[in-house]
Amino acid sequence: MSPRYLLKCGCCHEHVEIHYSDDGDDDASLSIGGVLGSIENWREILLPLLGVPGARKVQKQRRGRLKNEKPSAVHSARKGAS
């Protein structure tokens, strides 16, 4: 059983479940309303929507890092096998 938050609406019976999973690897994940994603992915989506100062700056820096990363060895091996 994973740790979770249960957010309930004050007007009706609607709710959203947020489950946290950390299997010991580098990237922990969140499942929000049944949609699984890494914490970094959720930050990229939610922080700008919540109006967190500097969220766009972090998002641009992260995209810059992804463009500069080299393809993994697995990806390179697959490319050569084609």
N, C-alpha and C positions, 0 to 999 in steps of 0.2 A: 504494500500500500504506500503510495507516494504522498508527500505533503501537499496540501491543497488549500486554496482560498475558495470560499463560496460567496459570491456577490449577489445579493438579493435586491430586487426592486422594492421601493417603499410603497408603491401604489398598486402593484399587482403581484402575481405569483411567479413572474419570470425571474430567472437567475442565470448566472454564468459561472462555470467552474474553471478554475485555473490550477493546473497540476504542475508541480515542479519535479524534474527528474535529473539526478546527477549520478550517473553510473560509474563515476570515478575517472572518466576520460576528460579530455581538456574542455569540451564544450557541453555545458549543461543545457537542458532544453525545457521549454514551457509548452504546455498544451492549454490553449485558451479556447473554450467553447468547442473542444474536439479538434482544433487545428494545431498540429505539432510544428514547432519551429525552434531554432536555437535562440538563446537569450539575445544574442547580437541582432538577429533578424527582427525579433520583437521590438528591440530598442529602436532600430531603424524605422520601423513603422509607427510605433506609438509615441515616441518622444516629440516629434514635430507636431503631431495632432494634439498633444497635451500642452503645447506651448512652452516646452522646457528650453530655457536660454542656452544657446550653443549647440542645440541638437543638429541643426543643419551643417554646422562646421564639422562636427564629428562624422556626420554622414559623408561629406565630401572627402575628408581625409581617408576614410575607410575605402571609398571607391577608388581613390588614387592608389592605395596600397594594392588593391585587387588587380588593377591594370598593370602594375609593375611586377607582379608575381610571375614566376616561371611556371610552365606547365609541370605537373607532377610526372614522376618517372613512369607511372602506370599509363598516363595519358600519352606520353611520348612513345612508349612501347606499342601501344595500340595503333598509333598513327603510322609507325614503321611497318607494322604487320599487314596493313591494308594494301 
